[in-house]
Amino acid sequence: MLVDNAVDGDSRVQKAARSAADAGWEVVLLGRAPGGVPRTWTLGAAEVRLLKVPLPMAKRPHEFRRSWLRAPLAYPPTGVAAHRAQEVRAWRADLRVRRAELTTAGRPALRWQLLRAEERLSGLTRRWVSLRQRQLGRARARKLDGPWDRAFTRFWQRVQGGGAWRRLEPGLWDYELGYGPVVDKLRPDLIHANDFRMLGVGARAKIRAAAEGRRVALVWDAHEYLPGVQPWRDNARWLPGNMAHEREFVPYADATMTVSGGLADLLQAEHGLAERPAVVLNAPAVDELTGGRAEAPDIRLRCGGLGPDVPLLVYSGVAAPKRGLAVMIEALPELTGAHVALVVNKPGSDYVRGLVARAGELGAGDRVHVLPYVPHDQVVPFLSGAHVGVIPIQHWPNHEIALITKFFEYSHARLPLVVSDVRTMAETVRSTGQGEVFTAEDVSDYVRAVRAVLADRERYRAAYDQPGLLANWTWAAQAEVLDGVYSRLLPEHPPRAAAGGTSPAPVLAAGVGR
């Protein structure tokens, strides 16, 4: 398996690797080592290898040269700025010690005059170094989204068409150069490439294998609808470049899978796929439902020891403005006595601190609790201590078409839901009766939905008793779909479990973050 991250925290790819290996496939999961330090471990019977994958081509040419017009006094981007700033700090630290020595020893007046002159010189030098550092920061902060950058993008789109990514997003080559040789050495029979960055790596490995007379099956697992993604980099080239890369290599995929039915329909239309992609939901595995090997912590204890009758509204997941968390804070004055638990990836981020500060301004600071993630196999039992699971995400294209991970985690925790009116999730909640839907970013409508759920929690919880509802929302059910795709593509190489001990087909897969 190939993944463009460090595997830890990527619950989908971890479950895919483990379940494929449990089904008898020989699985090797390749990831990118943080800090460039290689590492190896196992996930069940799957082997995990983190590779050293430097990303020099992700930098743009302007990051390597001086910007004489915009920042004529800036240091060159060679690292000398940090060295010079540290040098000045060391100089001033030495002056402070020398001043202390003169104070205690009563040195002659001449020594004091020389020291004061040197202190003034060091102060002027510090200001000069700071000015040049600020100019360097200004030069580096250039965004590739101006008229020239848009013209550059259009030019290469017209000249190179689907190959324009080579000019617009050359950093994609870093992944090829880091993973490609390792993939070739492993000689897999199947490559499972999740999302857009790994698609090209898998497709090129398939092409090279064909030139050697080997057949490699390629599975593309699309986690997002790329045209609807908010660009990860603030420039005009990122999205067109990655879309061109995706379009070039989609035809090499022997099968496609994705995370929701809505996204499957979009992908089939976008790329003219002969068959609708298989749907593998981001559903929890059994150990995530039961607490795995270690007992899950009590969310109410972590919120300061809240009693069982205190209304507790929980949000679990990434904290970012487009996740709509502000509505939960703004509603607190209207939801007297209710507490909010934010179980987030970065509890100390500026965004989260801003939410807490706003709660304080509203007089509800003591009712907001910021908590870190718990291990993936403790998420569901941990969340089950709340009264309501909230998903207040805003209207973005990719939010409209998927049932996200926290939706299934809340459901298996048997929490009544309060969700924003993004299309797929709202339709599901209305059809199952497991919660209430509110208009995204509308505080009054959110308050209405929360009050409705808190007034009759057991009625909403009863929705989970519907036959087959939660059973279909488990990873075990999704693993059957995954295994079916592999088996269809490799009928001559059945997995070990089905082949009576024969050698299984080596499988590589690629994925992105949760």
N, C-alpha and C positions, 0 to 999 in steps of 0.2 A: 504494500500500500504506500502511496505517496501523499504527503500532506505538506502544505506550505507554511505550517506552524510547528510548534514544539510538542504537539499531541496533547499534552496536559491542558485540560480545559475544553477540549474539543470532544464533547460527549458523543456526537454522532459518529465520528470516525473511529473512536474507541469501541463503540458498540458494534460497528460494522466489522472491524478487524476481529474482535473477540468472537462474534457469532459466526463469521465465516470460518474461522479456525475450528470452532466447536463443531461445525457441520462437516469437518473433514478436509477442508481446503488448506493447502500450505500457504500461509500468509506472512508476508514480510511488509511491514509498514515503515516507510521512509519519511522522516520529518526533517525540519530545519532546526539545527541546534542554536538556542539563544546564546549569544556571546561567542559563537563559533567553536564551542567545546563539544566534540562528539560524545555520544552516550548511547548505551544499549540496555534494554530491559525487555520484559515479556508482558503481554496482555493475554492471560489465559495461555492458549497454545500459539498465539501470534507473536512473532518477533518484531520488536520496535527498534529502529536505528535512527538516531538523529545525526544528520550530516552537517558538515561545515559548508555553508552556502553563502559566501560573501555576495554583496549586492552593489558592486561599484557602478554598474550601468544604470542603476536607478537614479544616480545623480545626473543633473543636466549640465551642459557645457558651461553655462554662466556661473556655476558653483565652483569652477576651477580657475577662473580668471578674474582680473581686476575689472571693476566697473568705473572707468575713468570719468564718464559723464555724470552718472547718478551719485557716485561716492568717491570723489577724487582723492580724498585723504585717507580712505580705508586701508587697513593693512591688507597685504595679499592673503588669499585664502589658503595658507600653508600651515597654519597652526601657530605662527609666530605671534599672533595677537594674544593668545592665552599665555604664552611664555613671557611676553613683555609685561602683561598685567601682573603676573605672579612675581616677576622680577621687581617691579615697583613696590608691591606689597611687602616683599622681603626687605627692601631698602628702608621703607618707613618703619617696619618693625624694629630694624637695627637702630634707627634714630631714636625710637622711644626708649630702648634700653640704654643708649648712650646718654640721653637726657636724664634718666634715672640715676645713672652713675655720677654725673656732674652734680646733681642735686644733693646726693648723699656725701660726696667727697669734697665739695666746695672748691671746684676747679677754678683756674684764673679766668678773668673776664674775656680774654681773647678766645679761649676755648668755647665760651658761651656764644660769642658773636659768630664764630665759624659754624657752630651747630645750628644756630637760628638761620643762617644763610643757606645751609644745606637743607634744612627743613622747608624753607620757602621754595628752593629749587625742586625738591621732591614733590611738593604740592603742585607746582606748575607742570611737572612731568606727568603726575597722575592725571591731571585734567586733560593733557594732550593725548595720553594713551586712551583715556575714556572716550574722547572725541573720535579717535580713529577706530576704536571698537564699535561705537554706535554706527559709524558709517559702514563698517563691515557688516554689521547686523542688518542694516538697511539694504545693502547690496544682496545679501543672502535671502532676504525676505521677498525678493521679487516673485510675483505670481505670474504664471504663464497663462494669463487669461485676457490679455490686452488685444487690440486690433491686429498687431503683428502676429500674435500667437494663433488667433483664429484664422488669419490668412494662411499661416504656415500649415495649420491642420487641414484646411480645405485643399491646399495645393497638393499635399501628399496623398490625400484621399483620392484626388482625381488622377494623379500620376501612377500610384501603386494600387489603388483599389483596396482589396482585402488584405494586401501585404503592407498597408500603410502603418501597421503597428510597429514595424521595424524602425520607423522614424519617430513615431508618436509616443511609443511606450517601450523603448529599447531595454528597460529593466527586466522585461520578461525573459530576455536571454540569460540573465543571471540564474534563473531557475533551471533552464535547460542545461547550462554548463555545470551546475551543481549536482543535478539529479541524473541527467542523461547517461553518463558513463556508468553509474552504479546500476541503473535499470538494465542497460545492455549486458552488464556482467552477470546479473541475476537470471537473464534469459527467461522471463516469465511467459506463461501461456495466456494470461489475461492481465490487463492493466485496468484498474478501476480509478478513473480520473475524476475527482470531485471538483467542480467549479472551474472558473475560467482560466486561472493561472496554470493549473495542472493539465488542462486539456491539451495544450500544445506539446507539453513534455511527453504525454502518453502517445499522441498521434505521431510525433517524430520517431519515437522508439518503435512504434509499429511499422513505420516506413523503412527504417533501417533493418528491422528483422526480416521484412519481406525481401529485401535485397539479398539477404543471406539464405533465403529459402525457408524461413520459419514463419509460421502463421501466429500472430498475436491478436487476440480479441481485445477490443477497447470498449470499456463502459464509461460513458460520461454521466456523472452525477451532478446535476445543476442545482445548486443550493439557492440561487437567487435569479431573478429576471434582470439580466445585466442592464438593459436600457432603462430600467427603473431604479437603479442603484444611485444613491448620492455619491458622487466621486470621492474616492479615498484620498485623492491629492487635489489641492486647490489650483487646478490649471485646466485650460481648454482642451488639452490633448489626452488626458487620462481616459475618459470614457470612450471617445471615438477609437482610441488606440486599442483598448481592451475588447471593444465590440468587434473591431476588424480581426483581431486575433481569434476570437471565438468563432466568427463566421468562417474563417479559413480552415479551421480544424474540425468543426462539427461533422462534415461529411465522412471523416475517418472513423467515427464512432459506430460500432456494431450494434450497440443498444444504448438507450438513454433512460435514466431514472431521475426523479426529482422529489421534492418534499411535500407537494400538495397537488390536488387535482387541477386547481386553477392555474398553477404554474405549468403543469403538464400541457394544458390546452394552449397557453401562450407560446411555449417553446415549440410545439408542433406547428403552429401557425407562423411563428417568426422564422424558423429554419426549414420549413417544408418537410418535416420528418415524415417518413413513410408510415410509422406507427406512433401511437400516443406513448409518451414516456411512462414507464412503470412508476408508481407512487410508493415511496418508502417514507413514512411519516417519522418525524423526530420524537418518537414516543419513548417513554421510560422503559428500562429493562427491569426484570423482576427484582434484582437486588436493590434498585432504586426505590421500589415500592415498599420494601420490607425493612430498609435500613441497613442492608448488607451485613458486614461482619461486626461493625461497631454500632453501639446504641446512639441514635441521633440526639442532639441537644434539644432542650425545650425552648422554643422560640419565645414563650412568655417569660421565662426566667431571664433570657438575654435582653428582654425589653424592660428589665427592672423588677421582675416579679409580678407581672399583671395577673389578676385573678381570672378565673375561667369565664366569668360573666362580663368582663370588660371587652367591648367591641374592638377587635383588632383587624385592621385592613392591611394586607400584605401585598407588596410588589417585589418580585424576585427577578433579577436579570440585569442587563446593562443599563447604566444610568446615563442618559443623554437627552438633550432637549426634545428630539423627535419622538422619544418614548412617552412624552406627555405627562411626566410626573408632577408638574406644577399644579395640575388640577386637583391632585390629592391633597396638596398643602393648602391651596386657596379655599378648599371646602371645609377645612377643620372648624372654623368658627360656627358653621351651620350644623356640624355633626358633634354636638356636645357630648363629651365623654368618650368619643371614639379615638383610638390610637392608630398610628400608621407605622408599619415596619418596612423599611427599605432595605432589602437584602440585595446588595449591589456589588459589582465587580471592583469598583474603586471608591471605597467609603470616604476617602480623604480628598476626592477631586473637587475642583473649583465649583462644578455644577452642583454637586451634593451639598457642599458647604453653603452655597447660595440658597438651596431649598431649606436647609435648617435655619439659616438666618431669617428667611422670609417667615417661617413658622413662628420664630421668636417675635417678629414684628406684629404678627396676628394674635399674639398672646397664647400660642399653642406649642411653644418650643418644647415643653415637657411631654408632649404627646407624639413626638416624632422620634423614632429609634432607627439609627443607621447601623446595619449589621453586615459583616462580611459573608462571603459565600461559605457554605459547608461542603464537605466532600460529596461528589455526585450521587453516591449511594445512600446519602442521608437526606437529600433534598425533599423528597415527598413526605416522609414522616416528620421532618422539621416543619414544613409548611402546614401540616395538618393541625397544628395548634392554633392557627388563626381562625377568624370567623368568615372572612371574605377574601378571595383572590382577585386582585385588580390588574387589568391590562388596559392602560389608558393611551395606547399608541396613537399617533397622529396619522393623517391620511398621506401616505407615501405609496407609490405603486407596489413595492414589494410587501408592504404591510397588508394590502388589500387581498392578496392571493394565497396566503399561507396560514395554517394553524401552527403557531410558533411553539417552541419547546415548553415555555412556561404554561401554555394552555393545557397541555397534557399533564404536566406536573401538578397544577392546581386540581385538575380533574381527578387524578388518582389520589390526591389528598382529600378528595370529596368536599372541596370547598365550593360554596356557591360563588358564581363569578359575577363581576361587574366589568364589562368590556366596552370599549369604544366601538363606534359603528363602522369599523373597517369591514369590508364586504364579507369575506369568507368566514371570519370568526363570528361576526354578528349573525349571519345566516345559521351557523351551527348552533349557537347558544339559543336562538329563537326556536329552532326545530327540536332541540333536546329539552328545553325548559330548565337548564341548569343554572340560569342566572338572568341578569338584566343587561340591556344594551343602552348606552347613552350616547349623545352626540359628542364627538371628539372635541376636546378643549372647552366644552360648555359646562361651567362649574355648577350652575343650577340644575341641569339635567343629570349631572353626575350625583349630586346630592339626592335627587329623587330616586335614582337607581339604587344607591346604597341604602337609603331608608327602606325601600321596598324589600330588599334582600334581608336586612337585619330584622324586619318585622315578621318574617316567616321563613327562617333559614331551613327548617326541616323540609318544607315543600320543595325547595330548590335542590336540596341534597338527595331527595327521593328520586330525582332524575337519573342518578347513577345506578339505580337498581334495575334500569331497563336491560333486558337480556342482551348480552353481547356488546354493550356499549363500551365499557372499559376494557373488555377482553380484546377488542379490535384496536384499542389505543395502547397496546403494549409493544415493546420491541420484538417480542417473540413472534408476533404476527407479521411484523415488518421484515424480520430475518428470513421468513419463508419466501417473501417476494424477492429479496436479495439472492437467496440461494437458487430460486427458480431462474433468475436471469443468468447467473453463472452457469447453471446446468444446461440451459438452452444453448449458450454460446460454446460450451466445451463438452459436447455429448461424448466425445471420445476420451475424456479425462474426468471420470466421475470422482467426487471427493472421497477421501479415505473411508468415511463412515458408510458410504454406499457401495464402495468398490471391494469390500471384503479384504481390506488390507493392502490393496495395490497402491502404487505411488501416486499421490495426489498431484493435481496441477498447481504449479506455483502461481500465486496471485499477488499482484501489486494493486494498491488503491490509493487515490489521492483525495484530500479533503481540506476544508477551511474551517475557521473558528465558529464557535457556537453562536 
